[in-house]
Amino acid sequence: MVCPQISSVRDACILKNSICFKKNMVIKIIINKIRADLVACDKMLNASQIEKLLDLNCIGIIPENDEFIINSNIKSVLGSSGEIEEALSIIAENLHYNKNSKLDYLHKYKGILGRIRAKLKKGA
């Protein structure tokens, strides 16, 4: 699992190189805590960039979700975010059926209205 911060990508690269050096294995990644608003504004690495930097295929993308974070701090996270549940379901299907589907985490931020939404989001 890798996060879209440079330090996390560097750590994943070091780990990948040490594992691949010792064993001939197939390694894939899950990208965690990606913020679509920051990706849309080019302030965060996107999934394709991370895959290229690591030279690894991604089997899933888990977006950062404010509702999920809040619920994990005050109550159960089960059923709290449809987007998180969809992301985990896609990862499970990819693993079970050897598929290569990915969550469209940028769908809210496409087009002119999406770019406006991304710029208006707090912290973007």
C-alpha positions as CSV (number, residue, x, y, z in Angstrom):
1,M,0.0,0.0,0.0
2,V,1.4,3.4,-1.0
3,C,0.1,6.9,-0.3
4,P,0.5,9.7,-2.9
5,Q,3.2,11.5,-1.0
6,I,6.8,11.5,-2.4
7,S,8.1,10.0,0.9
8,S,5.7,7.1,0.7
9,V,6.5,6.4,-3.0
10,R,10.2,6.5,-2.2
11,D,9.7,4.0,0.7
12,A,7.6,1.7,-1.6
13,C,10.4,1.9,-4.2
14,I,13.0,0.9,-1.7
15,L,10.8,-2.0,-0.5
16,K,10.0,-3.1,-4.0
17,N,13.7,-3.2,-5.0
18,S,14.7,-5.2,-1.9
19,I,11.9,-7.7,-2.4
20,C,12.5,-8.1,-6.2
21,F,16.3,-8.5,-5.6
22,K,15.8,-11.5,-3.3
23,K,12.8,-13.2,-4.9
24,N,11.3,-13.4,-8.3
25,M,7.8,-12.2,-7.3
26,V,4.9,-10.2,-8.9
27,I,4.3,-7.1,-6.8
28,K,1.2,-4.9,-7.2
29,I,0.2,-1.8,-5.2
30,I,-2.9,-0.3,-3.7
31,I,-2.9,3.5,-3.6
32,N,-4.4,4.8,-0.4
33,K,-5.6,8.3,0.8
34,I,-5.6,9.9,-2.7
35,R,-7.4,13.3,-2.8
36,A,-9.1,13.8,-6.1
37,D,-9.4,17.6,-5.5
38,L,-5.7,17.9,-5.1
39,V,-5.0,15.6,-8.1
40,A,-7.4,17.7,-10.2
41,C,-5.5,20.9,-9.3
42,D,-2.1,19.2,-10.0
43,K,-1.1,19.5,-6.3
44,M,-0.8,15.7,-5.7
45,L,0.6,12.8,-7.6
46,N,-2.1,10.9,-9.6
47,A,-2.4,7.1,-9.8
48,S,-0.8,6.9,-13.2
49,Q,2.3,8.9,-12.0
50,I,2.7,6.6,-9.0
51,E,2.5,3.5,-11.1
52,K,5.1,4.9,-13.5
53,L,7.4,6.0,-10.7
54,L,7.3,2.6,-9.1
55,D,7.0,0.6,-12.3
56,L,4.2,-1.4,-10.7
57,N,0.6,-2.1,-11.6
58,C,-2.1,-0.8,-9.2
59,I,-4.9,-3.2,-8.2
60,G,-6.9,-0.5,-6.4
61,I,-7.3,3.1,-5.4
62,I,-8.8,4.1,-2.0
63,P,-9.7,7.8,-2.0
64,E,-9.4,9.9,1.1
65,N,-12.9,10.6,2.4
66,D,-13.8,13.1,5.0
67,E,-17.0,11.2,6.1
68,F,-15.0,8.0,6.6
69,I,-12.4,9.8,8.7
70,I,-15.0,11.5,10.9
71,N,-17.0,8.3,11.4
72,S,-13.9,6.3,12.2
73,N,-13.2,8.7,15.1
74,I,-16.7,8.7,16.5
75,K,-18.6,5.6,15.5
76,S,-18.4,2.5,13.2
77,V,-17.0,3.0,9.8
78,L,-19.2,0.2,8.3
79,G,-21.6,1.6,5.8
80,S,-20.3,5.1,6.2
81,S,-19.0,5.8,2.7
82,G,-20.3,4.4,-0.6
83,E,-17.1,5.5,-2.3
84,I,-14.8,3.6,0.1
85,E,-17.1,0.5,-0.1
86,E,-16.9,0.7,-3.9
87,A,-13.1,1.0,-3.8
88,L,-12.7,-2.0,-1.5
89,S,-15.2,-4.0,-3.6
90,I,-13.2,-3.3,-6.8
91,I,-9.9,-4.3,-5.0
92,A,-11.6,-7.6,-3.9
93,E,-12.8,-8.3,-7.4
94,N,-9.4,-7.5,-8.9
95,L,-7.7,-9.9,-6.5
96,H,-10.3,-12.7,-6.8
97,Y,-10.9,-12.6,-10.5
98,N,-7.4,-11.3,-11.6
99,K,-9.0,-8.2,-13.1
100,N,-7.5,-4.7,-13.5
101,S,-10.4,-2.3,-12.8
102,K,-9.9,0.9,-11.0
103,L,-12.2,3.3,-9.1
104,D,-12.8,6.6,-11.0
105,Y,-11.8,8.8,-8.1
106,L,-11.7,11.9,-10.3
107,H,-15.3,11.7,-11.5
108,K,-16.5,14.7,-9.4
109,Y,-13.7,16.9,-10.7
110,K,-14.0,16.4,-14.4
111,G,-15.0,19.2,-16.8
112,I,-15.3,23.0,-16.0
113,L,-17.7,22.5,-13.1
114,G,-15.4,19.8,-11.6
115,R,-12.4,22.2,-11.8
116,I,-14.4,24.9,-10.0
117,R,-15.4,22.3,-7.4
118,A,-11.8,21.2,-6.9
119,K,-10.6,24.8,-6.4
120,L,-13.4,25.6,-3.9
121,K,-12.8,22.5,-1.8
122,K,-11.1,23.4,1.5
123,G,-7.4,22.8,1.4
124,A,-7.1,22.5,-2.4
